């Protein structure tokens, strides 16, 4: 009762695919990966920009008109 074997994992995956669909599952996976990456960068003390506009401003000293 304590372990999950291959048939149970496959059943869970099939049910998740039926409920959410392939596109939504991949989007959730991508967001989860970027969240984990941001968390690791935060632990290491790296500064992560909040928006793409901040990335452009950090590389260029002049603001765009």
NORJOFEN-V25992 format. One record per residue. N is the residue number from 1. RES is the residue in one small letter. PHI is phi in whole degrees, -180 to 180 (* if undefined). NEAR is the number of other ideal C-beta (glycine too) atoms within 12 Angstrom. Layout:
n | res | phi | near
N | RES | PHI | NEAR
N | RES | PHI | NEAR
//
This chain:
n | res | phi | near
1 | x | * | 5
2 | x | -92 | 4
3 | x | -111 | 8
4 | x | -113 | 12
5 | x | -101 | 11
6 | x | -56 | 10
7 | x | -61 | 11
8 | x | -68 | 13
9 | x | -64 | 13
10 | x | -63 | 13
11 | x | -64 | 14
12 | x | -63 | 15
13 | x | -63 | 17
14 | x | -64 | 15
15 | x | -64 | 13
16 | x | -63 | 18
17 | x | -64 | 17
18 | x | -69 | 13
19 | x | -76 | 13
20 | x | -97 | 16
21 | x | 90 | 12
22 | x | -68 | 15
23 | x | -62 | 11
24 | x | -71 | 15
25 | x | -64 | 19
26 | x | -68 | 15
27 | x | -66 | 14
28 | x | -64 | 18
29 | x | -63 | 16
30 | x | -64 | 14
31 | x | -67 | 14
32 | x | -65 | 14
33 | x | -64 | 14
34 | x | -69 | 15
35 | x | -67 | 15
36 | x | -66 | 14
37 | x | -63 | 16
38 | x | -65 | 18
39 | x | -64 | 14
40 | x | -63 | 14
41 | x | -63 | 15
42 | x | -66 | 13
43 | x | -68 | 11
44 | x | -82 | 11
45 | x | 89 | 8
46 | x | -78 | 12
47 | x | -89 | 12
48 | x | -108 | 20
49 | x | -66 | 15
50 | x | -77 | 11
51 | x | -138 | 10
52 | x | -62 | 11
53 | x | -64 | 13
54 | x | -68 | 14
55 | x | -62 | 13
56 | x | -66 | 14
57 | x | -72 | 15
58 | x | -70 | 15
59 | x | -78 | 13
60 | x | -109 | 12
61 | x | -80 | 8
62 | x | -94 | 8
63 | x | -70 | 11
64 | x | -79 | 9
65 | x | -85 | 4
//
